[in-house]
Amino acid sequence: FSRPILPENIGYIAVKISSGSDNEKMIAYAEEIQKAIKTEDNENVLGWIVDLRGSGGGNMWPALAGIGPILGEGIAGYFIDPNDQQASWGYSNGASLVNQTPMVQLSNPYILINPNPKVAVLLDKGIASSGEAIAISFIGRDNTKSFGSQTCGLSTVNSSFNLSNNAILFLTNGYMADRNKHKYGGPLAPDMESDNQTIIQQAIEFIEN
């Protein structure tokens, strides 16, 4: 999706999920997102459109660190296993965190000119797995609403197990949950159903009203 034409008081950022776990590449990708936020930001910005459409699986930590200035500080979600063991994820001071341990740390994080803005999150069927983790991060955030269609439905935690015949078995062994510990495991539904013709206008109206 190309950047839509928007009023000057609305910022726009599209977030895709990167793959791989090379530390330098993860930091570079997170910095790229924050640079894009900085470019869009000005003192008149009332709110932001965060476009997650088409964000499939991969590594959630660079994207979470990158979008942190808009998402805001603190716990944004949880991994919860069948025994109710919980690990939190979130953003603080330029880092994406799991249980307060930095996963991707930026040395010079961007800070929004107007903190705690309104946010419209755009969803579609192309959002899966790590993309759904970023979408979940915005659920329960103040002044936030999602638009579009339901996501793919892979909002789970998966682990790999090495078998004796050298095969690798991937098993789902937990759920993603939002900051209020509401568990998912299937598709995420938007707050407001929208098609590609109406989604941007609905997001603008939400931010401006």
N, C-alpha and C positions, 0 to 999 in steps of 0.2 A: 504494500500500500504506500503510495506517495504521500507526502505531507499535504494535508488539506489546506485550503485557504480559510484562515481563521481571523476573528477580530484580534486586534493588537493586545488585548488584555487577557488572552488565553495562550499558554505555552503548550507545545506538543512534543512528545517524545515517543518514539517507537522502540520497543525493547525486543530484541531477539535473544535466544539462548545460545551461548557459545559452547563448543565441545572441547574436550581435553582438559587436562589438569596441570599443564605447565604453568608454574607460578608467574613468570614474567608475562606470559600471554594473558593469563587471567587478570592481572593488574592492568595491563594495557587495555583490555576490553572494558573493564569497569571505568577506567579513566576516560575512554572514548564516550561512554554514556554520560558521564558527569560533564565532559566538555560540551556535549550537545545540549545538556540542560542549561549550562552557563550561557551558551549562545542564544538560547530562547528566552532567558530570564531578563526581566527589567522591572522597574518599580511599579509599573501599571498592571503587572500580571495578577489577576484575581484567582486564577486556578489553572489546572493542567489537565490535558488529555494524555493519558498513558495508554498507548496502543500496543496491546499484547497479541493482536491477531496473528496467527501463524507461528507463534512461539512454541516450538515442539520441545522434545526432550534434549538433554545435554547436561551442562553443569550450571546449577542455579546460583552458585556463589558469586561469580563475577557480575551477573545481572542484578542480584540483590544489593551488592555493594554499589553498583552504578546508579540504581534508582533510589538509593537511600535518602538523598536530599529531599525528594518529593514524598517518599513513604514516611519519613520521620524516624526519630530515634525510638529504640525499645524493642520488645519482643513482638514479632509479627506473625508467628505461627509455631506449630509443634509437630514433631513426629511422635506418634503414639503407637506402641506395639500391643499385641493381644494381652500381655500381662499388665497393661497400663503403665509401662515404663515410658517416661516422657523425656524428649530432648527439645529444647526451644530453639527457634531460629529468629534472627532479627538483624537490626542495623544499629550501629553506634559509632560515632566519631570516625567515619570513613571506612568502617569495616563491616563486612557481613559476618555474622556470628552463629555458631551452634553451641548452645550451653555456655555462652559468654567467651568461647574460644574463637579468635579471629580465623576466618577461612581465607578471605581476601582483604588485605589492609591497604588503603590508599594513604600516602604520606601527606597529601595536601588536598583534603576533600573539599568539595564545593558546598557552600551554605546558601540557601535561597534568600533573596532579598526580602520577600514576604513569607515568613514561616507559616507552617500549618495551613496550606492552601486547600481550596476545594479540589477534588480530583474525580475525573470521569475516566473509568477504566473500560477499554473496549475489548470484548471477548468474541471468540468464534470457535468452531469445531476444530480448527487447526492448533489450538492450544492444548498441549499434552504434557504430563509428567512434570518436569522442572518448570515449564511454562505455567502449569497450574499452580505450582508452589508460589510463583511470583503473584499470580492472581489472588491466591488465598491470602497472601501477605497484606493485601488491601482490604480484605473483608473485616469489618468491625472497626476500621479506621474512621474517625470523625469526618463529616463533610465529604463522604465518598460514596459514589454510586457507580454500578457497572451497567453496561449497555451491550446489546448484541444478541448472540445466541449461545447455547450451552457449549461447554468445552468438551474435549475428547473423552475424558473420564478415566484418566490414569493417575489420579491423585493419591498414589500409594507409595509405600517405601519398599524398595526391592534390594535384595542382597544376592550375591553370587556365591555358589558353593562348588568347590572342585571335587569331581568324582574320581573314583579309582581307575576308570578307563580313559582319563584325561579329558572327559567332557566337562562342561561347566553348566550347572543348573542355576537358573535365575528364579528366585521365589519371592513372591510378595509377602512381606512379614510385618507390615504395619500400615498405618493410615497417616495421611497429612491432616492436620487440624488447624483451624484459625486461631487467632489470639485469644478467643474466648473458649478454646478447647472443643469447639464443635467439629466432630470428625467427618471427613469426606470419604474418599475411596471410589467415588464415581464422578460423573460430570458435575461441573459447577454451573448453576443457572444464573443468568444475569438478573440484576434488579429490574431491568426494563428490557423487554424483547425489542430488538431493532433489526432492520435489514440494512444492507449496505447503502441504500438510498437515504435512510432516515437517521442512521447512527450518529453522524457528526452533528447534525442539527440538534438532536436530542441532548447530546453531550454539551453543546454550547448553551442551550437553554437552561440546563441544570446548573452550569457554572455561573451564568449571568443572573439567575433569579434567586 
